[in-house]
Amino acid sequence: MAEKKERTMTKTPAGGNGNTTTQATTTAAPPSERRQRPRPKISQTPPAPPPPPRLDDYEPIVGRPELDELRFLAQRLRGKTVKMVNSTAVGGGVAEILNRLIPLMNELEVPTKWEVITGGNDFFEVTKGFHNALHGGEYNVTKEVLEIFMMYNEQNRQRMSFDEDLFVIHDPQPVGLIKSRQNTRGKWIWRCHIDLSNPHPDVWGFLRPIVDQYDAAIFSSPSFARQLEIPQYLFFPCIDPLSEKNKDIDESFVQKVCEDFGIDRKRPIITQISRFDRLKDPVGVIQAYKMVKKYVDCQLVLAGGGATDDPEGAVVLQEVMDEAGDDPDIIILNLPPWSALEINALQRASTIIVQKSLKEGFGLTVTEGLWKGKPVVGGAVGGIPTQIVHKLTGVLVHSVEGCAYQIRYLLTHPEFAAELGRNGKEHVKENFLMTSNVKRWLLLYQIMLGMTQPMDPQAK
Ligand code: UDP
């Protein structure tokens, strides 16, 4: 009997030793209908992070000249001190980037400290409200809310010292530290990682005069930037090619992960890795797959996370399972957050990576897929067109039908698909790797410290 193949990672006692592991289980079909499947085990707790890489570790990836360039740029900055401040040491993309960026800067002898602001629950409730409101959500900005925000910023400001040459303040939470500017000699940069294209007017109206006190602001996309009195710079998000998510892994591990999840590597594999969120359009991906499947035999892997602790994620996961019906070639995986190696393996096993978002920030899953040399089919939204140059580094789609058409075309034109993959990987190497990010920082520091001038676009 056909079985619906969605496996969610649930906690079950591991064989006999009393430990708990997180196991893939088949949950959609009633027990009597469940087929015996291998149960992949993923640790229930996050594994310890590996030690940060050294600059030389990147040489096989980006080449010696690229590293020489970084060392050259850093030479003039040697001894200039930097303090970076954000609001969390673990979890989230910003902490992930800082964990890698800061050791590299120190290795380049640009002494860089990282400090994390502290606050009570009331502060983080306010900053979460701000975060959602800056993404266009509703929020009631009261006098009390603003006081809580400023009070914790002030507490942190009093606690911290500001003796460096450069200060980089990440995101809105610590933005109020700029009040120390008058007593410092350093330059202040606000690095905004979030999408400000449609901010709540009251929240942005409160933050903007604070941001305008900085010497410069950095955004991740031109569309995220706002009108400001200060110079603005564009820094793309980046991936680390040496992270668990992106490093080269043994083919045997890729094979094992596929076996564990019941994925057949002899037939094409189409994969979308995404939180179970309607804006990622997982249901649209299934509809596109069904259209393709009429002509080309293939499997669809939808891997995501967060559906267990996010009520909306659970609803979307259910919608996805309903749309999947009892097709045994649709494999739905709800993974724990520390599944980087498994995600890496799934991406590498894929014939095509899809990211059919309806709205998107930058779309790091696209970067990750391109980096693995895969043909990527992406929705033409947010930062995806920055990464996918249509028919050169991937393909852009605007509808379920378009998505189906492109998947089918790529499955039946493997040479074209391989060419897209090769180009896509080069594009990431040039623009979206950690080393490119280090280069941007070094150049910006030089500009900020008056060591070099930004090019005047009007100059002849
Ligand atoms: N990701 C993950 N587990 C999941 C789903 C996504 O680790 O179950 C990772 C994915 O590999 C990528 C990031 O989370 O690195 C998602 O970033 P993206 O910019 O694509 O989307 P966002 O979730 O930030 O909207």
Residues whose N, C-alpha, C, O or C-beta is under 5 A from the ligand:
A	BS01	UDP	I273 S274 R275 A303 G304 G305 L335 P337 F362 G363 L364 T365
